[in-house]
């Protein structure tokens, strides 16, 4: 797409069936909605004409203090005139009025987070023209009341519930149940009441000038980029504020024109399972917001889904076979064109199909894997593209327990299984309260009649979501699938009383705080807790991971301190242990007493005697790990924390330990005082502790070497442990400890009559270590970045205390991410410096990362960029790291850091 060569900026881009100024490649400028409407138009699909105002205007709008630039008005007028010509109507014409929708559209999908205005172009005169033109007065006034309600909410700032209250009261007084039961006269009366409400609330009548309406709607949609729910959604999904939104204005087509009209949503494959089948819903005689809002329960699209659901209401396939056939062909064309599963909105106006939107469909992780693998095997995409198609972070959803199918359960009700997985938590009925309770450490299930975009933070805070209304494409369903939250919707047998905060089903009443379980795979709502089972990973998962393993350059290890951790890591495909924290082994009840004896000892001999009691257990720990890893590398970190962490601190605990050890309370208190530090994180720990207490090095390395010899006999191959010295800041520290390790190795070799092989490296946790990496690298055989401490020491803050203000820092844009979750750029720069300087001194220097960042995809992309050999993470993050490392090899994220 070419920009205009004149000095006037080009901000408006038109589209119609068979022609468009833009294309899918212009997503950044036109937003996803505008770009894909342009692409569908180019493909010749039946797209109502319209135009998109680019996201550049969004930036200008905020630069001008939330005001639209004057240069935009003539561009919009010209495009509106062109849209009318194609639609064979005219904006503001009292006899043949053009009605338009005004919608947001960022380059990233943000479903329901920003505002939309439909049916714009109606006032007291044009509504009569619409009635005459359509020959349906009821339709015209139904459309007018929809417009007043939506415009008053989005542009004028009135609560939409005020209008709903008028409508519900009117229906109750007349004994009517459904909106479709209202006559033309009924809708005209409601329109009058709506206008009276606006005038009463705002002190001026509902706006009748159509161009003022349009300008107000455009400004409101741009303004919604900075509404609270959009800001919260962007923060949750790492979408930059600077992207802005485009605004698309499109000729309205009407699904509420009678029984030959409908509106619906269709996915080209099942977004819950990934099966290759059309999946969706529609409503007869309705507009699009009726489907998404979940106010009416939709009907199934296909005969297969109708039979599966047991409903007697006809499918679109049976009711309008020609329209369905055209829709099915369009779905196939779009999926083949975009090489991805599509989420499509459509409207049928008096038997004619119109395509309103397409975008990559949100899907569960299991479905994403199946779709990617199936499309690769169908030849639609390559294996590399299949690997790139999966968000690594989403794999976490597959790796945790599900409900035990054999467990007893009290099923309260069953709804629609909108997002798979199971969750148990305390019932909560308010989104804000869900956020509050999560902050206090509670696990909650958010139960609502239906969700709205304002609930998004509460939905993210909940472990599961339940609604009594809505279908499989309702707001709750779409957002929950995107977040990976289990979700059950449309549970019509459940009654929720928001005022009393109760849930009633099957004759039972549950209150706020009661425990409930939902199964998003079956739709069951269950009273109380239900036992779980470990997940069974699908063949699609295994196949995609094999493809990823064949692509990636970096190795993936696990942080594992116990045999159980090590076995789980191996099951998830770990290629070794990148961090074994030996201090965790000393906290076991059978060992802590000997550890405390060592700390209380008055001299080195006393410490050696106490440590000798720990040696057999420590040796067995390492034998188990070496056996499970079966020749894969195992990196063992020597003792890191300060000694006071192994001692009691409360009066009661001090008295108990003193009695258990046979020492006096005053003696124990004296030792505690001697070990006390003002800032233990920066005190005598790591290499500083090992320099002062070399006997700890001797015991631990003896246990390592003896275990390596024993395990080697069983495995019939040599075990070569990697010994990591923590918190090294200077080369002499490492040299002193290395010599102690070497002398222990020589002693073991002499005693056992065999040689031992090993390597010694350091954990890089301090800015000084990065700066001195060239010198330290002369002594080290490997580096491993401990990014938890490196982040703390770079920022000069404590991870345990930072939670108090990091949220505020994110809100104020001081930081983009929690630096303990995603690597901070400054920490990354230190890492890059250490890699360059270390390898300058020793080109073959092996370098990895073993902090929590090792399982973060964005950090893994950076690790590929700076040439690390491996990443190491928690066992449950190993599949995430394997996939992210493959994507990094393919270039994803590597050029962006």
C-alpha positions in Angstrom: 0.0 0.0 0.0 1.4 3.4 -1.0 1.0 6.6 1.1 -0.1 9.7 -0.8 2.7 11.8 -2.2 0.9 15.1 -1.3 1.7 17.0 1.8 -1.7 16.1 3.3 -1.3 13.0 5.4 -3.3 9.9 4.3 -5.4 8.8 7.2 -8.4 7.1 5.6 -8.4 3.9 3.6 -11.5 2.6 1.8 -12.6 -1.0 1.0 -15.5 -2.7 -0.8 -16.0 -6.1 -2.3 -13.3 -6.6 -4.9 -11.2 -3.6 -4.0 -9.3 -2.1 -1.0 -6.7 0.6 -0.4 -5.0 -1.6 2.2 -4.3 -5.3 2.9 -3.5 -7.7 5.7 0.1 -6.4 5.5 -1.1 -3.1 6.9 -2.1 -4.4 10.2 0.0 -1.9 12.2 -1.6 1.0 10.4 -5.2 -0.3 10.0 -5.5 -2.5 13.0 -6.4 -6.2 12.7 -10.1 -5.4 11.9 -9.4 -2.9 9.1 -6.5 -4.9 7.6 -8.5 -8.1 7.4 -11.6 -6.4 6.1 -9.3 -5.0 3.3 -7.9 -8.4 2.7 -11.4 -10.1 2.5 -12.5 -7.3 0.1 -9.5 -8.1 -2.1 -10.5 -11.7 -2.1 -13.9 -10.8 -3.5 -15.9 -11.9 -0.5 -19.2 -10.2 0.3 -17.9 -7.4 2.6 -20.1 -4.3 3.3 -18.3 -1.2 2.1 -16.5 1.1 4.4 -13.3 2.8 5.4 -10.7 2.7 8.1 -9.2 5.7 9.9 -5.5 4.7 10.7 -4.0 4.3 14.1 -1.8 7.4 13.3 -4.9 9.4 14.1 -5.1 7.8 17.5 -1.7 9.2 18.3 -2.8 12.6 17.0 -6.0 12.5 19.0 -4.1 12.1 22.3 -1.4 14.7 21.2 -4.2 17.2 20.7 -5.6 16.6 24.1 -8.3 14.1 23.1 -9.4 16.1 20.1 -9.6 15.0 16.5 -7.4 16.8 13.9 -9.3 19.2 11.6 -7.7 17.7 8.5 -9.5 14.4 9.2 -13.1 15.7 8.6 -12.9 16.2 4.8 -11.3 12.8 4.4 -14.1 11.1 6.4 -16.8 13.0 4.5 -15.3 11.9 1.2 -15.0 8.3 2.3 -18.5 8.3 3.7 -19.9 9.6 0.4 -18.0 6.8 -1.5 -19.3 4.2 1.0 -22.9 5.4 0.4 -22.5 5.1 -3.4 -21.5 1.5 -3.1 -24.2 0.7 -0.6 -26.8 2.6 -2.7 -27.7 4.8 0.2 -26.7 8.2 1.6 -25.7 9.3 5.0 -28.4 11.6 6.4 -30.9 11.0 3.5 -34.4 10.9 5.0 -35.7 8.6 2.3 -32.7 6.2 1.9 -30.5 6.6 4.9 -27.0 5.0 5.2 -26.4 3.5 8.6 -22.9 2.7 9.7 -21.0 0.9 12.5 -18.0 2.6 14.2 -15.6 0.0 15.6 -12.2 -0.1 17.1 -9.3 -2.3 15.9 -5.8 -2.5 17.2 -3.0 -4.5 15.6 -3.4 -7.0 18.5 -6.8 -8.6 19.1 -8.5 -7.1 22.2 -12.0 -8.6 22.2 -14.5 -6.4 23.9 -12.0 -4.1 25.5 -12.7 -1.0 23.4 -16.0 0.6 22.3 -18.3 0.1 19.3 -21.3 2.1 18.1 -23.7 0.4 15.7 -26.6 1.7 13.6 -25.3 5.3 13.6 -27.1 7.5 11.1 -30.5 7.5 12.8 -32.5 10.4 14.1 -36.2 11.2 14.3 -36.4 11.8 10.6 -34.2 9.0 9.1 -35.8 6.4 11.3 -39.0 7.0 9.4 -37.1 6.8 6.1 -35.7 3.4 7.2 -39.2 2.2 8.1 -40.5 3.2 4.6 -37.4 1.8 2.8 -37.5 -1.5 4.6 -41.2 -1.8 4.8 -40.8 -2.9 8.4 -41.6 -0.2 11.0 -40.8 -2.6 13.8 -37.3 -3.3 12.5 -36.7 0.5 12.1 -37.6 1.4 15.7 -35.9 -1.7 17.2 -32.7 -0.4 15.4 -33.2 3.1 16.6 -33.6 2.0 20.2 -30.4 -0.1 19.9 -28.6 2.9 18.6 -29.8 5.3 21.3 -28.8 2.9 24.0 -25.4 2.2 22.6 -24.6 5.8 21.7 -25.7 7.0 25.1 -23.5 4.4 26.8 -20.4 4.8 24.7 -20.4 8.5 23.7 -22.6 10.2 26.3 -21.5 8.2 29.3 -24.8 6.9 30.5 -25.1 3.5 32.2 -26.6 1.0 29.8 -28.4 -0.6 32.7 -30.7 2.4 32.9 -31.9 1.6 29.5 -32.2 -2.2 30.2 -34.3 -1.3 33.2 -36.8 0.6 31.1 -37.0 -2.3 28.6 -37.4 -5.0 31.2 -40.1 -3.0 33.1 -41.9 -2.4 29.8 -41.9 -6.1 29.0 -43.0 -7.1 32.5 -45.9 -4.7 32.4 -47.1 -6.0 29.1 -46.5 -9.7 30.0 -43.8 -10.2 27.3 -40.8 -12.4 27.7 -38.6 -11.8 24.7 -37.5 -8.7 22.8 -38.8 -10.3 19.6 -42.3 -10.2 21.2 -42.4 -6.4 21.0 -44.3 -4.7 18.2 -43.4 -1.6 16.2 -45.5 0.6 18.5 -43.8 -0.9 21.6 -40.4 -0.1 20.2 -41.6 3.5 19.3 -42.8 3.9 22.9 -39.5 2.6 24.3 -37.5 5.0 22.0 -39.5 7.9 23.5 -38.7 6.7 27.0 -35.0 6.4 26.1 -34.8 9.9 24.7 -36.6 11.2 27.8 -34.0 9.4 30.0 -31.1 11.0 28.1 -32.6 14.5 28.5 -33.4 14.0 32.1 -29.8 12.7 32.9 -27.9 15.2 30.7 -30.2 18.2 30.6 -30.2 18.3 26.8 -32.0 16.1 24.2 -30.4 13.1 22.4 -28.3 14.5 19.5 -30.2 14.7 16.2 -27.3 16.0 14.0 -25.9 13.0 12.2 -22.5 14.4 11.6 -22.1 15.3 15.2 -23.2 11.8 16.1 -20.5 10.4 13.8 -17.7 12.7 15.1 -18.7 11.9 18.7 -18.5 8.2 18.0 -15.1 8.3 16.3 -13.7 10.3 19.2 -15.3 7.9 21.7 -13.7 4.9 20.0 -10.3 6.5 20.0 -10.9 7.5 23.6 -11.6 3.9 24.6 -8.0 3.0 23.9 -7.3 4.5 27.3 -10.3 3.1 29.2 -9.6 1.1 32.3 -10.4 -2.3 30.9 -8.3 -1.8 27.7 -5.3 -0.6 29.8 -5.7 -3.7 32.1 -6.0 -6.0 29.1 -2.8 -4.5 27.5 -0.9 -5.0 30.7 -2.0 -8.6 31.0 -1.0 -9.4 27.4 2.0 -7.1 27.1 0.5 -4.9 24.4 2.3 -1.5 24.2 0.3 1.6 24.8 2.0 3.3 21.9 0.3 1.0 19.3 -3.0 2.8 19.5 -6.2 1.7 17.7 -7.6 2.3 14.2 -11.3 3.0 13.7 -13.3 1.3 11.0 -16.6 2.8 9.7 -18.7 0.3 7.7 -22.1 0.3 6.1 -24.6 -1.6 8.4 -26.2 -4.8 7.3 -29.0 -6.1 9.4 -29.5 -9.5 11.0 -32.7 -8.3 12.6 -34.7 -7.9 9.4 -37.0 -10.9 10.1 -36.8 -14.7 9.9 -34.6 -14.7 6.8 -32.0 -12.6 8.6 -29.5 -13.7 11.2 -26.1 -13.0 12.8 -23.5 -15.3 14.0 -19.9 -16.3 14.7 -18.0 -19.2 13.1 -14.6 -20.7 13.7 -13.1 -22.6 10.8 -12.0 -25.3 13.3 -13.1 -26.2 16.8 -11.3 -23.7 19.1 -11.7 -26.1 22.1 -10.5 -29.3 20.5 -8.8 -28.3 17.3 -11.0 -30.7 15.3 -11.4 -29.8 11.6 -15.1 -28.8 11.7 -17.0 -25.6 11.5 -17.8 -24.4 15.0 -20.1 -21.6 15.8 -23.5 -20.2 16.6 -26.1 -17.8 15.2 -29.2 -16.0 16.3 -32.2 -15.4 14.0 -33.5 -11.9 13.7 -30.7 -10.4 15.8 -27.7 -8.1 15.6 -24.1 -9.1 16.4 -24.0 -7.8 19.9 -26.8 -10.1 20.9 -24.5 -13.1 20.2 -21.4 -11.7 21.9 -23.2 -10.2 24.9 -24.8 -13.6 25.7 -28.2 -12.1 26.4 -29.9 -14.8 24.2 -28.8 -18.4 23.9 -27.7 -18.9 20.2 -28.5 -21.8 17.9 -25.9 -24.2 16.5 -24.6 -23.6 13.0 -24.3 -27.2 11.8 -26.5 -30.3 12.0 -23.7 -32.2 13.6 -23.5 -29.7 16.5 -27.3 -29.5 16.8 -27.6 -33.2 17.2 -24.7 -33.2 19.7 -26.3 -30.5 21.8 -29.7 -32.2 21.8 -31.5 -29.0 20.9 -34.6 -29.0 18.7 -34.0 -25.5 17.3 -32.9 -25.7 13.7 -29.3 -25.2 12.6 -28.3 -22.6 10.0 -27.3 -25.5 7.8 -30.9 -26.8 7.8 -32.7 -23.5 7.9 -30.7 -21.7 5.2 -28.8 -24.3 3.2 -27.7 -22.0 0.4 -26.4 -19.4 2.9 -24.6 -22.1 4.9 -23.0 -23.5 1.8 -21.7 -20.0 0.8 -20.4 -19.4 4.4 -18.7 -22.8 4.4 -16.9 -22.0 1.1 -15.8 -18.6 2.5 -14.5 -20.2 5.6 -12.4 -22.6 3.6 -11.1 -19.8 1.4 -10.1 -17.6 4.4 -8.3 -20.5 6.2 -6.4 -21.4 3.1 -5.5 -17.8 2.5 -4.3 -16.9 6.0 -2.9 -20.4 6.8 -4.5 -20.3 10.2 -7.8 -21.0 11.9 -10.1 -18.1 11.5 -12.8 -16.5 13.8 -15.4 -15.0 11.5 -18.4 -12.7 12.2 -21.2 -12.8 9.7 -24.6 -11.4 9.1 -27.4 -12.7 6.9 -29.8 -9.9 5.7 -32.9 -11.2 4.1 -31.1 -14.3 2.8 -27.9 -12.6 1.6 -24.6 -13.4 3.4 -22.2 -10.6 4.5 -18.8 -11.1 6.0 -18.1 -8.6 8.8 -14.8 -9.7 10.3 -12.1 -12.3 10.2 -9.2 -12.8 12.5 -7.0 -15.5 13.9 -9.2 -17.4 16.3 -8.4 -17.6 19.9 -8.1 -21.3 20.9 -7.2 -23.5 23.8 -3.6 -24.7 24.0 -4.6 -28.3 23.2 -6.5 -27.0 20.1 -3.6 -24.9 19.1 -1.3 -27.9 19.1 -3.7 -30.0 17.1 -4.4 -27.3 14.6 -0.7 -26.6 14.0 0.2 -30.3 13.6 -2.8 -31.0 11.4 -2.1 -28.0 9.2 1.5 -29.0 8.8 0.5 -32.6 7.8 -2.1 -31.2 5.5 0.6 -29.2 3.7 -1.1 -25.9 4.6 2.0 -24.7 6.6 5.5 -26.0 7.1 6.8 -27.7 10.3 8.8 -24.6 11.1 5.6 -22.5 10.8 3.8 -25.0 13.0 6.5 -24.6 15.7 6.2 -20.8 15.4 2.4 -21.0 15.6 2.3 -21.9 19.3 2.7 -19.5 22.1 5.2 -21.2 24.4 3.8 -19.7 27.5 0.4 -21.4 26.9 2.0 -24.9 27.1 1.9 -24.4 30.9 -1.9 -25.0 30.7 -1.3 -28.6 29.6 1.2 -29.6 32.2 -0.9 -29.5 35.4 -3.4 -31.9 36.9 -7.0 -32.4 35.7 -10.1 -33.8 37.5 -9.9 -37.5 38.5 -12.7 -39.0 36.3 -13.2 -41.8 38.9 -13.7 -39.4 41.9 -17.1 -38.9 43.5 -18.6 -35.6 42.7 -21.8 -33.8 43.5 -22.8 -32.2 40.2 -24.9 -29.2 40.8 -25.6 -28.3 37.1 -24.1 -28.5 33.6 -23.4 -25.7 31.3 -21.5 -25.3 28.0 -17.8 -26.4 28.1 -16.4 -23.1 26.9 -12.7 -23.4 27.9 -11.2 -26.8 29.0 -9.4 -27.6 32.2 -10.6 -27.9 35.8 -10.4 -25.4 38.7 -11.5 -25.4 42.3 -11.9 -22.3 44.4 -14.0 -20.1 46.7 -17.1 -18.7 45.1 -17.0 -15.0 44.4 -19.6 -13.0 42.5 -17.8 -9.7 41.9 -14.8 -9.1 39.6 -13.2 -6.5 41.8 -13.5 -8.8 44.8 -11.8 -11.5 42.9 -8.9 -9.2 42.3 -8.8 -8.3 46.0 -9.1 -11.9 47.3 -6.4 -13.1 44.9 -4.1 -10.4 46.3 -4.7 -11.9 49.8 -3.7 -15.4 48.6 -7.2 -16.9 48.0 -8.1 -19.1 45.0 -11.4 -18.1 43.6 -14.0 -19.1 41.0 -15.8 -16.0 39.5 -19.5 -16.6 39.1 -21.5 -14.1 37.0 -24.8 -14.0 35.2 -22.7 -12.9 32.2 -19.3 -11.2 32.0 -18.6 -7.9 30.4 -15.2 -6.3 29.4 -15.2 -4.5 32.8 -14.8 -8.0 34.4 -11.5 -8.8 32.7 -9.2 -8.2 35.7 -11.4 -10.3 37.9 -11.4 -13.0 35.3 -7.7 -13.0 35.2 -7.5 -13.2 39.0 -9.9 -16.1 39.1 -8.8 -19.7 38.5 -12.1 -20.4 36.7 -15.1 -18.6 35.4 -18.8 -19.6 35.5 -21.8 -17.8 33.8 -25.4 -18.7 33.7 -26.0 -17.0 30.3 -24.2 -16.9 27.0 -22.9 -19.4 24.4 -19.6 -20.7 23.2 -18.7 -17.4 21.6 -19.8 -15.2 24.4 -17.4 -12.7 26.0 -16.7 -15.0 28.9 -15.9 -18.0 26.6 -13.6 -16.0 24.2 -11.7 -14.2 27.0 -11.4 -17.3 29.2 -9.9 -19.4 26.3 -7.5 -16.6 25.6 -6.4 -16.5 29.2 -6.3 -20.3 29.5 -8.9 -20.2 32.3 -11.4 -23.1 32.6 -14.8 -21.8 31.9 -18.4 -23.0 31.9 -21.1 -20.7 30.3 -24.8 -20.9 29.7 -25.5 -22.8 32.8 -29.2 -21.9 32.7 -30.1 -24.3 35.5 -28.1 -22.2 37.9 -29.6 -19.1 39.5 -27.2 -16.4 40.7 -28.3 -13.7 43.1 -25.7 -11.0 42.9 -27.3 -9.0 45.7 -27.3 -11.8 48.2 -24.1 -13.4 46.7 -25.6 -16.9 46.4 -25.6 -19.6 43.7 -28.6 -21.9 43.6 -28.7 -25.2 41.7 -30.3 -28.7 42.2 -32.1 -27.4 45.3 -28.8 -26.4 47.0 -27.7 -22.9 47.9 -24.0 -22.0 47.9 -22.8 -18.7 49.4 -19.8 -16.5 48.8 -16.7 -18.3 50.0 -18.1 -21.9 49.5 -15.9 -24.2 47.6 -16.9 -25.2 44.1 -15.2 -27.0 41.2 -15.8 -26.4 37.5 -14.8 -28.6 34.6 -14.4 -26.6 31.5 -14.0 -29.8 29.4 -17.5 -31.2 30.3 -19.4 -28.1 31.5 -19.9 -29.6 35.0 -20.4 -27.4 38.0 -19.5 -29.5 41.1 -20.0 -28.8 44.8 -16.7 -28.9 46.9 -13.3 -30.1 45.9 -12.6 -33.0 43.4 -9.3 -34.9 43.4 -7.0 -34.5 40.4 -4.9 -36.6 38.1 -1.6 -35.9 36.4 -2.0 -34.7 32.8 -1.7 -37.1 29.8 0.1 -35.2 27.0 -1.4 -35.7 23.5 0.4 -37.2 20.6 0.1 -33.7 18.9 2.1 -32.3 21.8 4.8 -34.9 21.6 5.0 -34.6 17.8 5.4 -30.8 17.9 8.0 -31.0 20.6 10.0 -33.5 18.5 9.9 -31.0 15.7 11.0 -28.3 18.0 13.8 -30.4 19.4 15.1 -31.0 15.9 15.2 -27.2 15.3 16.6 -25.6 18.4 20.3 -24.9 19.0 20.3 -24.3 22.8 19.9 -27.2 25.2 17.2 -27.2 27.9 18.0 -28.3 31.4 15.9 -28.2 34.7 16.4 -26.8 38.1 16.0 -29.9 40.3 16.9 -30.5 43.9 15.2 -33.9 44.5 14.7 -37.2 42.7 11.0 -36.4 42.2 11.9 -33.0 40.5 14.5 -34.8 38.4 12.1 -37.5 37.3 9.5 -34.9 36.4 12.1 -32.9 34.5 13.2 -35.9 32.5 9.5 -36.8 31.7 9.2 -33.3 30.2 12.3 -33.6 28.1 15.0 -31.9 30.2 18.5 -32.6 29.0 20.2 -32.4 32.3 20.1 -30.5 35.6 21.2 -26.9 35.3 20.9 -26.1 39.0 20.8 -28.4 42.0 20.5 -26.3 45.1 22.1 -28.3 47.8 20.9 -26.2 50.7 17.4 -27.5 50.2 18.6 -31.0 51.0 19.7 -29.8 54.5 16.3 -28.7 55.7 14.9 -32.2 55.9 14.0 -33.2 59.5 16.6 -36.0 59.6 19.4 -33.6 58.5 18.7 -30.2 60.0 20.0 -31.3 63.5 23.5 -32.2 62.1 23.5 -28.9 60.2 22.8 -27.0 63.3 25.5 -28.9 65.2 27.9 -27.8 62.5 26.9 -24.2 62.9 27.1 -24.3 66.7 30.6 -26.0 66.7 33.3 -23.9 68.3 36.1 -25.0 66.0 36.8 -26.7 62.6 37.2 -30.1 64.1 33.7 -29.8 65.6 32.3 -28.7 62.3 34.0 -31.6 60.4 32.4 -34.1 62.9 28.9 -32.6 62.3 29.4 -32.5 58.5 30.5 -36.1 58.5 27.0 -37.0 59.7 25.6 -35.3 56.6 28.0 -36.9 54.1 26.2 -40.2 53.6 22.8 -38.6 53.0 24.3 -36.0 50.7 26.1 -38.7 48.8 22.8 -40.7 48.3 21.1 -37.5 47.1 23.7 -37.1 44.3 23.7 -40.8 43.4 19.9 -40.6 42.9 20.2 -37.5 40.7 23.1 -39.0 38.6 21.1 -42.2 38.1 18.0 -40.4 36.9 19.9 -38.2 34.6 21.8 -41.2 33.2 24.9 -39.4 31.9 23.2 -36.1 31.2 25.0 -33.1 32.7 24.3 -32.3 36.4 25.3 -28.9 37.8 25.5 -28.9 41.6 25.7 -25.6 43.4 27.7 -25.6 46.6 26.1 -24.2 49.8 24.8 -20.6 49.1 22.6 -19.2 51.9 24.0 -17.6 55.1 24.2 -20.0 58.0 21.6 -18.2 60.2 18.8 -19.5 57.8 19.2 -22.9 59.3 18.7 -21.7 62.9 15.4 -20.9 64.7 14.4 -17.3 65.4 11.2 -17.2 67.5 11.5 -17.7 71.3 9.5 -20.9 71.2 11.5 -22.4 68.4 14.8 -21.4 70.0 13.8 -23.2 73.2 12.7 -26.3 71.3 15.9 -26.5 69.3 18.1 -25.9 72.3 16.4 -28.8 74.1 16.6 -31.1 71.1 20.3 -30.4 70.7 21.2 -30.5 74.4 22.5 -27.0 74.6 21.4 -24.0 76.7 19.2 -21.3 75.3 21.8 -18.6 76.0 24.4 -20.4 74.0 22.1 -20.8 71.1 21.2 -17.1 71.3 24.8 -16.1 71.4 25.5 -18.0 68.2 22.4 -16.4 66.5 23.7 -13.0 67.5 27.2 -13.8 66.1 25.7 -14.8 62.8 23.2 -11.9 62.6 23.7 -9.6 59.6 22.0 -6.3 58.7 21.6 -7.4 55.1 22.0 -11.2 54.8 21.4 -11.2 51.0 24.6 -9.2 50.6 26.4 -10.8 53.6 28.5 -13.9 54.3 27.0 -16.3 51.8 28.0 -18.2 48.7 31.7 -18.1 48.0 32.3 -15.9 51.0 30.9 -18.6 53.3 32.9 -21.3 51.5 36.2 -19.4 51.7 35.7 -19.0 55.5 34.4 -22.6 56.0 36.4 -24.8 53.6 35.2 -27.9 55.4 31.8 -27.3 53.8 33.4 -27.5 50.4 35.3 -30.6 51.4 32.2 -32.5 52.6 30.0 -31.5 49.6 32.6 -32.2 46.9 33.5 -35.5 48.6 29.8 -36.5 48.4 29.7 -35.4 44.8 32.8 -37.4 43.8 31.9 -40.5 45.7 28.4 -40.4 44.2 29.8 -39.9 40.7 32.0 -43.0 41.1 29.1 -45.1 42.5 26.6 -44.0 39.8 29.2 -44.5 37.1 29.5 -48.2 38.1 25.7 -48.7 37.8 25.5 -46.7 34.6 28.6 -48.3 33.1 29.8 -44.9 32.0 31.7 -42.1 33.6 29.7 -39.4 35.4 31.2 -35.9 35.1 29.6 -33.6 37.6 29.6 -29.8 37.1 30.4 -28.0 40.4 29.1 -24.5 40.7 30.5 -21.9 43.1 27.9 -19.3 44.0 28.2 -15.5 44.3 31.8 -15.2 43.1 32.8 -11.6 42.7 36.6 -12.0 42.2 38.9 -14.5 40.6 40.9 -15.2 43.8 37.7 -16.4 45.6 37.1 -18.9 42.8 40.8 -20.0 42.8 40.8 -20.6 46.6 37.7 -22.8 46.4 38.8 -24.5 43.2 42.0 -25.6 45.0 40.0 -27.0 47.9 37.8 -28.9 45.4 40.9 -30.3 43.6 42.5 -31.4 46.9 39.3 -33.3 47.8 39.2 -34.9 44.4 42.8 -36.1 44.8 42.0 -37.5 48.2 39.0 -39.4 46.9 41.0 -40.7 43.9 43.6 -42.0 46.2 41.1 -43.7 48.6 39.0 -45.2 45.8 41.9 -46.1 43.4 40.2 -44.4 40.5 40.2 -41.1 38.8 37.4 -38.6 38.9 36.4 -36.1 36.2 34.6 -32.8 36.9 34.4 -29.2 35.9 34.2 -26.1 38.1 32.3 -22.9 37.2 30.6 -20.0 38.8 27.2 -18.6 39.1 27.1 -15.1 37.7 24.9 -13.1 40.1 26.6 -9.8 40.6 27.3 -6.8 38.3 30.9 -7.0 39.4 31.1 -10.6 38.2 29.9 -9.4 34.8 32.4 -6.6 34.6 35.3 -9.0 35.7 34.1 -11.9 33.5 37.3 -11.8 31.4 39.4 -12.4 34.5 37.1 -14.8 36.2 36.6 -16.7 33.0 40.3 -17.7 33.1 39.6 -19.9 36.1 36.0 -21.0 35.4 35.1 -23.8 33.0 31.5 -22.5 32.8 29.3 -19.6 33.7 25.6 -19.9 34.8 23.6 -16.7 35.2 21.7 -16.6 38.4 19.3 -13.9 37.2 17.2 -13.7 40.3 20.1 -12.3 42.3 21.6 -10.5 39.3 18.3 -8.6 39.0 18.2 -7.8 42.7 21.8 -6.5 42.7 21.4 -4.6 39.5 18.2 -2.8 40.7 19.4 -2.6 44.3 16.1 -4.1 45.5 14.8 -7.1 47.3 12.5 -9.4 45.3 10.6 -10.2 48.5 9.8 -6.5 49.1 9.6 -5.3 45.5 5.9 -6.4 45.2 4.9 -3.4 47.2 5.7 -1.0 44.5 6.4 -2.8 41.2 2.6 -2.8 40.4 2.6 1.0 40.8 5.7 1.3 38.7 4.1 -0.7 35.9 0.9 1.5 36.1 3.1 4.6 35.8 5.1 3.1 32.9 8.3 3.3 34.9 8.9 -0.3 34.0 7.3 -2.4 31.2 7.5 -5.8 32.9 8.1 -7.2 36.4 11.9 -7.6 36.1 11.7 -10.9 38.1 9.4 -12.4 35.4 10.9 -11.1 32.2 14.6 -10.1 31.9 15.3 -6.4 32.4 17.3 -4.7 29.5 20.0 -3.5 31.9 20.4 -7.0 33.3 20.5 -8.3 29.7 23.3 -5.8 28.9 25.3 -7.1 31.8 24.8 -10.7 30.7 25.9 -9.8 27.1 29.0 -8.1 28.5 29.9 -11.2 30.6 29.5 -13.5 27.7 31.7 -11.4 25.4 34.4 -10.8 28.1 34.3 -14.4 29.3 34.7 -16.0 25.9 37.4 -13.5 24.9 39.4 -15.0 27.7 38.2 -18.6 27.0 36.4 -19.1 23.6 35.1 -22.6 24.6 33.5 -21.2 27.8 30.1 -22.9 28.3 27.4 -20.5 29.5 23.9 -21.0 30.6 21.1 -19.4 32.7 19.5 -21.0 35.7 17.3 -18.3 37.3 13.5 -18.3 37.0 14.0 -16.3 33.8 15.2 -19.5 32.2 11.6 -20.5 31.6 10.4 -17.1 30.2 10.1 -17.2 26.4 11.1 -13.5 26.0 14.3 -14.1 28.0 15.0 -17.3 26.1 14.9 -15.3 22.8 17.5 -13.0 24.3 19.6 -15.9 25.4 19.7 -17.2 21.8 20.8 -13.7 20.7 23.8 -13.6 23.0 24.8 -17.2 22.3 24.2 -19.1 25.5 24.6 -22.8 25.4 21.6 -23.8 27.5 18.8 -22.5 29.6 17.6 -24.2 32.9 14.2 -23.7 34.5 11.7 -25.4 36.8 10.6 -28.9 35.6 7.1 -27.7 34.6 8.6 -25.0 32.4 10.8 -27.4 30.5 8.4 -27.9 27.5 7.9 -24.1 27.4 11.7 -23.6 27.2 12.1 -26.3 24.5 9.5 -24.6 22.3 10.8 -21.1 22.9 14.4 -22.2 22.2 13.3 -23.6 18.8 11.4 -20.4 18.0 14.5 -18.5 18.9 16.6 -20.6 16.5 14.1 -19.7 13.8 14.6 -16.1 14.6 11.5 -15.2 16.6 12.2 -12.4 19.1 16.0 -12.6 18.5 16.1 -9.5 16.3 13.8 -7.5 18.5 15.9 -7.4 21.7 
